[in-house]
Amino acid sequence: MSTGTLIKKLWPFVQKYRQSLVGALVLTSIGALLAQVTPLVMEYTVNRVQLMLRDKTQGLDAWTVVGWLVLILLSKEILSLLIQLGQKFLSDRLRFRLAADLHNYTIRRMVSYHLSFFALPQNAIGKLEKRIDKGIESLTKTVKNIFVDIVPMFANAALALALMYKKNIWVGVCATLVMPLYALISREQSRRQKSIRHSIQHFREEKANTLFSLIESIFVVKSFVRESYEASRQQTLTQFLSDSEVKHHRTNYLFDGLKSIAEQLGIIMVFVVTIYFVLNQQMTVGAILLHIMLFNNVSAPVRHLHRIYDEYSEALTYAEGFFDMIENDTYLVAEGGVQEQKMQGTFEMKAVDFVYPNGKQALKNVQLTIEAGKTTALVGLSGAGKSSAMNVLTGFYSASRGQVLLDGRLLGDYDQHWVRENVGLVMQKNHIFSGTVEENIRYGKLEATGEEIIEAAKKASLHDQILQLPKGYQSEAKALSGGQQQRIAIARLFLKNPPVIFLDEPTASLDAITAEQIKDSIDAIKKDRTVLIISHNISQIMDADQIYVMQEGEIIGCGNHESLYAEGGLYRDIIDSNARTLNIGRLAATVLQ
């Protein structure tokens, strides 16, 4: 990414802070001018002291001169301090507010992406988190460096160099000769560091992702006594990152040393040339101090410029991945589209194929119809494509081939937010947010009243258990058991009260009694609604009006419970296996006694 491209991408975020930007530029430019005062005053001081010694000036005249010099330098330092404070305040305010804007924009973009974006290997949670944090951090530093530091630094160096040329052209030439050498060293340093920075970025993202995964799966780690194994994995990754960091800094130390040598050569040249002219009485003694201090004003910005350039090069490395992430319209869910007054709820899949971003084909030539107002079940072994079909029907993923219709119209023609507002989902794994039980249930309907939340909890057979908690509905939701958290998800469904319901193993984490209670509640809410259910619960499957049997991504059977069982095949095997697992014969004998 070029500098022009980077500025073009950042400018929409920066332009709203133009006043702060201009103010910081003005203050730092004034500071650059004040930096030239000290060398000039020092030259005058040395020359004046030399004259005073020659003329043997004493008493009041000497103290008057000294007093004025002290007053000028002190005033200059106080003014410089105030300017620096103002400049730091404005530049930091710009940086922090810009960081907030970039973060908010990034989040708005990411939550609008299709799920396929998050299924990509390079977009694992830990990697995205590191990419966002480092991207925003480096970009905001770059804005500060480009718009606040670089221009005043060049102004400071250029003004100091101009003064040197004005005093003596040959001294100016000596100071100028060092600049190309500095530039060549910095360029070679940047070239060598480029590949190292990419490695560091990769290892940082991998380290963040594996650490996130480790913490998330700590229960499994401990249950299999894999603490040493996981620690070893982390150690290997950390070692790679550490080696890259050491290589990065080692290269910096080498080239920083070369630049220090170049700077010292410049000082020596300026000093020697100035001494020559002083000895030839073409300059005053004060010119020695003046030129050395002016050369320091020329070289100091160049030294800082390398730091800025190093940060800028790092920012370019992260900027590519960061802007690819937030400007990726391929995965952006299109806004707008059709919004009907009421969703009837008839879904159709016509010759649908679906391939995940990682290349795995989940659906093959799927033909099915979910009729409005009826219950449809998807049945099959694990990995048959049932959840994938549900994800395509809800629009979370787009079909790779074929058509998905809703009420006779292509699903993609509808406003996706409207579709999901009218479809209630209870998944096998439901996320519980940090917060209270009440806040988590209210997620199904943000404007719900307390009475509505309680009613939804009752329908999910959760209300009585909530009352037993120390803080009732204000208890921390993540502290609940897995089954209770599943019921929170079901309570959200009751609160949302949509015309279409998709259920993916809604009672998977519940005990038998609670599962029966939830089934009764779901049976009640099914009335006059379109329902799609995925379940290994025999009773929920048998009650469906239409059952589709899936195997390896294909539909291999369709009908009701009786007709499919009579046909035999996979459906009968599933039902018979369930019966044997539940020991139906013995259960029936026990219950009938």
Phi, psi and omega in degrees: 000128181279165179298318180299317179296319180296314180297320179298321180287328183276335188303319178304330178277331186275328192298333179290347179250033183301321182296315177296322180296313179296318179299316179295321178297317180297313182296316181290330176291320176297320177298323178296321177294317181295332180298337181275349183293315185300312178302319180294318180293320180295321177299313180299320182296312181299314180295321181291320178297321178299318178293321181294322177292321180292320182270357180056047178288134182224173170069222189298321181298318180295315180293329178295316179297313180299318181298315179297320179296316178298316181298317180296312181295319180295317179297320179297317180294320179296315179296319178298320179297315180297319179295319179296319179297316179296318180295318179295320179297311182294316182291321178291321177297318176300315183295314183290320179290324176295320177300318179296318180295316179297318180295314181296318179296318180299315180295317179300320179292313187294321180289349178268355183280154172297157177297336180298333177297317183280349178276349180290140182303323182284354181248031174298155189304311182298321180294317179297318180299314180294320181296321179291310183298308182290325179298311181293318180300312183289325180291320179292324174297322180295318178300315178298317182294314184291310190269343186244323187260313190296312182299309178298325179296316177296322178296318179298311181296317182294320180293317178296320179294321178297320178296322179296317177296323180295322179288314180197124186296327182288325175295320178297320179297317178301318180293325182288326183300333182286331186299311178300323178297316177301314183296317180297317179296316181296321180296316179295323178298314180297320180299317181289332184277343188302307182293327179295319180296320178298320178296317180298317178300314181299313182291326177296316179294317179296319180296315179297320182291316180292326177294317177299315180296322180297312181296320182295328184249027185299328179296316179294320179302313182288325182293331178259008179053054182248027181299315181294320180297314181293321177297323178295319178299315179296320181296320179298315181294318179297324179295317177300315180296317180298317179298319179294319179296317179298316179298320179299310182288327177299317177297320178299315182299318181299309184285330174296323177295318178297322180289326175297319177297317179299319180295318179294324175299320177297316179298317180298315180298314179297318182296313182297314181296319180294317177301320180301313182288328177294315180296331177271009176060030174262353177218159175275166179297326180297339180295332179299308180295319181301310185291323178294318179291322176294321178296325176298322176293331177284315186279329181300312176300326179294321177298315179293328181297326177296317178302315180295318181295324178295314177296323180293319178297320177296320180297320178299322179298314181282331183297322181300308180293324182294311182287329172300325182287315187269351179247018184275091182286349180301322184258006183283129177285121183296134177275158181086191183113182185287139173229106179283160178294325180213138176274123178286313173107022176267117179251142177224142171240123183242111178050049186272128167248148176217127179238128178292158179303335179278002176099354181281127178273121184257331181230142180226113173049049184280129175236116176205159178226130175252108186280144180297137176078004181238166180256126179243138180242144172250127185233144177169170177288168178300136180085010182283343179109012184295308180295326177297318177299318179296319179296323178289320180295327180275354179085006177295325175234151178263143179296141177285331178205153179094188184233142172242121185246147173231117182053041175084357181242147178305134182302324181293344180282342182276157170291120187296327178294321178296319179301313185284337173293333183259001178241125177262134184239132167233112186263170178295322175242110182253134184278135174251125182278156172295128183147186184279167176299317181299315180297322181290322177290320182297343179302335178287337179200098190300330182267012183295146176276169178299323180294321179294322179295317179296318179297319178296320179295323178296316180296331179270010180056041184240341188301312183297322179290326178296319181296336179279349179286152183306320182247015177059230181290349178265009178286155179290124186293324183292346179278352181283164178288169180299318179294321179293323177294325177296323180289331174299317179297321179290324176297323176301320180297314179297323180291321179292320175055059184273163178283341180235135183232127174246124184238122178245098182052059185293339181245023186296328186257015187250153176286170187299317182293313180294321179301321178293319178298316180295321179299318178297319179294318179294320178300323180291320182281344179293336188302126178062025177235160173272127184230131170241126184231136171246123183199151171260005177279118186302317185296322180290326179289314185297331183281350185292145177289326181221135182236130174250131179259126182245145177212121179050044174084002182241153173275120182246359179194152181207139179157195174264181186301313185295313183293320180292321180292323180293328180289338183079207179079206186298320182298314179298320179300319180296313181295315181296320179296319177299317181296318179292321180297319180279353183055056187303319182302311182291321178299315180298317179297321181292315183292325184280350181295000000 
